Structure formats: C-alpha cells, structure tokens
C-alpha cells in the first residue's frame, strides 16, 4: 500500500517538475504575450478613435460609421489575440478557434436569419443612401416622413402621427416611393361645370385663377384639361407644380386652388351643377312628361264622356 502511494506521489512530482520547467522556459514568451495583449487593446482603441474621426469625411450615416468603427476595433483585437497565441506556440489552438468561429457563425446565421437579413439590408441602405431623414416616402403601404434610419429598421412617422418601424429587409425588397427626391410635386384638382357653360371661357377663368399659390413652381405652366362628359356635368382636371418638402405643402396648395377656382366661378356666374336625373315615362324615347300627362288627361276626359253617353242610353 505504501509502495503504491509513494509511486503516485513520485509520478505527481515528476509532472509538476515538468510543468515548472516548461513554465520557466515559456516565461519570456508569457511576458512578451502579456505585453503584446496590452498593446493590442491600446492599439485597437487608437485605431477605433482614428476611424471615427476619418469616417465622417466619407459617410454621413451615423449608424454606418458606428458599425465600421466597431468592426475595426473587433478585428484589431482578434488579430492581436492570434499573434499572442502564436507567441505562446499555440498554433493548433488558433486553428481550432478559427474552425469554431466558422461553425458558430454558421449556426447563428441559420438561427437568426431574419435579423441577419435586416442587418445586411441596413448596411446596404446606409452605403447607397437612397433616402434620408426628413424625406416623405411611401413603403409597404405606409406613407409618412422618415424620422430615423438605423441598421435594423426605418422609422416612418405617418401623417396621422403614428410611428411605424419598417424592417430594412422589407424596405430593401419592396418598392419605395420618395416624394421629396426632386423637391417638387404635381398637384391635381378635379372639378366640373354645367353643360350650358362656354368651356373655352371656363378654361381661361380657371388658368387665371390658379396663380400665386404659395410654393408654386413659376416656370411650369398651369394645365387645365377636360376629362369626360359626366352624367350632369363636363368634368375637368387642373394640374400645377409646387415646391415639396412635407405633406402639408401639397394639401395646402390643393386647398388654396379649390378656393380660388370657386371664387372665380362665383364672380363670373359659372355654374357647378348638382347631380341631375332625367326620368323618361314615355314609351317612345324623347317625349316629355308634360306631353304624356296631357295625352293621358285627354284620354281620361274622352273615356268619361263615353261613359256618360252610355248611361243616358
């Protein structure tokens, strides 16, 4: 029994002695590795600060700049750690870590596919910058003003006040209408006049009325065209252009145009007809109701006279 215990202690002692010898041999490398690790964090921080100062010269996207600076910092740390492991002669560990990172990355990519897609879409949007904060847009049936663009969602403030967070993936994949891209927008105003009016005179009155509207683009002419013969009116369309940066510019200009057209019609006795229905009671089309009533009255008088004559007989 004592012999086995002594043998075990001897084996343990030999192992400890071997480890101590290896530690003494590796001590210079450990010191160098520790210094290298400290320098890695310091250098990574300096690189990150430098990147944060340089990026605004090339990109005005805060989200994209923060992402790039964070990636640069992380990459610097990883490179430094790989050098430290190489100094410690742990090359096989480096290879294992790289393989493990690949497997973990694949697993995370499958598990968080939607999040990854939104993130990648956000990066592409930040790089291409097809729109920005303050633009009036319509995307995925949501109309409003962009309040924030980040790497996961686009925040749209609707005209009724609600805030909608649209995932970047849906914005990237679907159609988006940017109303403020060119800074101008066409306003369409529909109207109608009576069949009894002189259409050329009405056209001149409308064009003369729709002037000096707030925000109107002066170098674009006002257009007034007749669209169709309605049931009780001739329908027309007025088109003009305004400088556009928010939705209120559009609705305000349209409202002002309607007021001016109505005022011009009132001053020149132009009739805006109410809906009219013509009832035809005749067997033959085109005969008036009054004539039909006259005929029916005469027939009734004749029948009454015949009845009286028969009673006398």
LINUR-V601004 format. One record per residue. N is the residue number from 0. RES is the residue in one small letter. SS is DSSP state (~ for helix, > for strand, _ for the rest). Layout:
n=N res=RES ss=SS
n=N res=RES ss=SS
This chain:
n=0 res=x ss=_
n=1 res=x ss=~
n=2 res=x ss=~
n=3 res=x ss=~
n=4 res=x ss=~
n=5 res=x ss=~
n=6 res=x ss=~
n=7 res=x ss=~
n=8 res=x ss=~
n=9 res=x ss=~
n=10 res=x ss=~
n=11 res=x ss=~
n=12 res=x ss=~
n=13 res=x ss=~
n=14 res=x ss=~
n=15 res=x ss=~
n=16 res=x ss=~
n=17 res=x ss=~
n=18 res=x ss=~
n=19 res=x ss=~
n=20 res=x ss=~
n=21 res=x ss=~
n=22 res=x ss=~
n=23 res=x ss=~
n=24 res=x ss=~
n=25 res=x ss=~
n=26 res=x ss=~
n=27 res=x ss=~
n=28 res=x ss=~
n=29 res=x ss=~
n=30 res=x ss=~
n=31 res=x ss=~
n=32 res=x ss=~
n=33 res=x ss=~
n=34 res=x ss=~
n=35 res=x ss=~
n=36 res=x ss=~
n=37 res=x ss=~
n=38 res=x ss=~
n=39 res=x ss=~
n=40 res=x ss=~
n=41 res=x ss=~
n=42 res=x ss=~
n=43 res=x ss=~
n=44 res=x ss=~
n=45 res=x ss=~
n=46 res=x ss=~
n=47 res=x ss=~
n=48 res=x ss=~
n=49 res=x ss=~
n=50 res=x ss=~
n=51 res=x ss=~
n=52 res=x ss=~
n=53 res=x ss=~
n=54 res=x ss=~
n=55 res=x ss=_
n=56 res=x ss=_
n=57 res=x ss=_
n=58 res=x ss=_
n=59 res=x ss=_
n=60 res=x ss=_
n=61 res=x ss=~
n=62 res=x ss=~
n=63 res=x ss=~
n=64 res=x ss=~
n=65 res=x ss=~
n=66 res=x ss=~
n=67 res=x ss=~
n=68 res=x ss=~
n=69 res=x ss=~
n=70 res=x ss=~
n=71 res=x ss=~
n=72 res=x ss=~
n=73 res=x ss=~
n=74 res=x ss=~
n=75 res=x ss=~
n=76 res=x ss=~
n=77 res=x ss=~
n=78 res=x ss=~
n=79 res=x ss=~
n=80 res=x ss=~
n=81 res=x ss=~
n=82 res=x ss=~
n=83 res=x ss=~
n=84 res=x ss=~
n=85 res=x ss=~
n=86 res=x ss=~
n=87 res=x ss=_
n=88 res=x ss=_
n=89 res=x ss=_
n=90 res=x ss=~
n=91 res=x ss=~
n=92 res=x ss=~
n=93 res=x ss=~
n=94 res=x ss=~
n=95 res=x ss=~
n=96 res=x ss=~
n=97 res=x ss=~
n=98 res=x ss=~
n=99 res=x ss=~
n=100 res=x ss=~
n=101 res=x ss=~
n=102 res=x ss=~
n=103 res=x ss=~
n=104 res=x ss=~
n=105 res=x ss=~
n=106 res=x ss=~
n=107 res=x ss=~
n=108 res=x ss=~
n=109 res=x ss=~
n=110 res=x ss=~
n=111 res=x ss=_
n=112 res=x ss=~
n=113 res=x ss=~
n=114 res=x ss=~
n=115 res=x ss=~
n=116 res=x ss=~
n=117 res=x ss=~
n=118 res=x ss=~
n=119 res=x ss=~
n=120 res=x ss=~
n=121 res=x ss=~
n=122 res=x ss=~
n=123 res=x ss=~
n=124 res=x ss=~
n=125 res=x ss=~
n=126 res=x ss=~
n=127 res=x ss=~
n=128 res=x ss=_
n=129 res=x ss=_
n=130 res=x ss=_
n=131 res=x ss=_
n=132 res=x ss=_
n=133 res=x ss=_
n=134 res=x ss=_
n=135 res=x ss=>
n=136 res=x ss=>
n=137 res=x ss=>
n=138 res=x ss=>
n=139 res=x ss=_
n=140 res=x ss=_
n=141 res=x ss=>
n=142 res=x ss=>
n=143 res=x ss=>
n=144 res=x ss=>
n=145 res=x ss=>
n=146 res=x ss=>
n=147 res=x ss=>
n=148 res=x ss=>
n=149 res=x ss=_
n=150 res=x ss=_
n=151 res=x ss=_
n=152 res=x ss=>
n=153 res=x ss=>
n=154 res=x ss=>
n=155 res=x ss=>
n=156 res=x ss=>
n=157 res=x ss=>
n=158 res=x ss=_
n=159 res=x ss=_
n=160 res=x ss=_
n=161 res=x ss=_
n=162 res=x ss=>
n=163 res=x ss=>
n=164 res=x ss=>
n=165 res=x ss=>
n=166 res=x ss=>
n=167 res=x ss=~
n=168 res=x ss=~
n=169 res=x ss=~
n=170 res=x ss=~
n=171 res=x ss=~
n=172 res=x ss=~
n=173 res=x ss=_
n=174 res=x ss=_
n=175 res=x ss=>
n=176 res=x ss=>
n=177 res=x ss=>
n=178 res=x ss=_
n=179 res=x ss=_
n=180 res=x ss=_
n=181 res=x ss=_
n=182 res=x ss=_
n=183 res=x ss=>
n=184 res=x ss=>
n=185 res=x ss=>
n=186 res=x ss=>
n=187 res=x ss=>
n=188 res=x ss=>
n=189 res=x ss=>
n=190 res=x ss=>
n=191 res=x ss=>
n=192 res=x ss=>
n=193 res=x ss=_
n=194 res=x ss=_
n=195 res=x ss=_
n=196 res=x ss=_
n=197 res=x ss=_
n=198 res=x ss=~
n=199 res=x ss=~
n=200 res=x ss=~
n=201 res=x ss=~
n=202 res=x ss=~
n=203 res=x ss=~
n=204 res=x ss=~
n=205 res=x ss=~
n=206 res=x ss=~
n=207 res=x ss=~
n=208 res=x ss=~
n=209 res=x ss=_
n=210 res=x ss=_
n=211 res=x ss=_
n=212 res=x ss=_
n=213 res=x ss=_
n=214 res=x ss=_
n=215 res=x ss=>
n=216 res=x ss=_
n=217 res=x ss=_
n=218 res=x ss=_
n=219 res=x ss=_
n=220 res=x ss=_
n=221 res=x ss=_
n=222 res=x ss=>
n=223 res=x ss=>
n=224 res=x ss=>
n=225 res=x ss=>
n=226 res=x ss=>
n=227 res=x ss=>
n=228 res=x ss=>
n=229 res=x ss=_
n=230 res=x ss=_
n=231 res=x ss=_
n=232 res=x ss=_
n=233 res=x ss=>
n=234 res=x ss=>
n=235 res=x ss=>
n=236 res=x ss=>
n=237 res=x ss=>
n=238 res=x ss=>
n=239 res=x ss=>
n=240 res=x ss=>
n=241 res=x ss=>
n=242 res=x ss=>
n=243 res=x ss=_
n=244 res=x ss=_
n=245 res=x ss=_
n=246 res=x ss=~
n=247 res=x ss=~
n=248 res=x ss=~
n=249 res=x ss=~
n=250 res=x ss=~
n=251 res=x ss=~
n=252 res=x ss=~
n=253 res=x ss=~
n=254 res=x ss=~
n=255 res=x ss=~
n=256 res=x ss=~
n=257 res=x ss=~
n=258 res=x ss=~
n=259 res=x ss=~
n=260 res=x ss=~
n=261 res=x ss=~
n=262 res=x ss=~
n=263 res=x ss=~
n=264 res=x ss=~
n=265 res=x ss=~
n=266 res=x ss=~
n=267 res=x ss=_
n=268 res=x ss=_
n=269 res=x ss=_
n=270 res=x ss=_
n=271 res=x ss=_
n=272 res=x ss=_
n=273 res=x ss=_
n=274 res=x ss=_
n=275 res=x ss=_
n=276 res=x ss=_
n=277 res=x ss=_
n=278 res=x ss=_
n=279 res=x ss=_
n=280 res=x ss=_
n=281 res=x ss=_
n=282 res=x ss=_
n=283 res=x ss=_
n=284 res=x ss=_
n=285 res=x ss=_
n=286 res=x ss=_
n=287 res=x ss=_
n=288 res=x ss=~
n=289 res=x ss=~
n=290 res=x ss=~
n=291 res=x ss=~
n=292 res=x ss=~
n=293 res=x ss=~
n=294 res=x ss=~
n=295 res=x ss=~
n=296 res=x ss=~
n=297 res=x ss=~
n=298 res=x ss=~
n=299 res=x ss=~
n=300 res=x ss=~
n=301 res=x ss=~
n=302 res=x ss=~
n=303 res=x ss=~
n=304 res=x ss=~
n=305 res=x ss=~
n=306 res=x ss=~
n=307 res=x ss=~
n=308 res=x ss=~
n=309 res=x ss=~
n=310 res=x ss=~
n=311 res=x ss=~
n=312 res=x ss=_
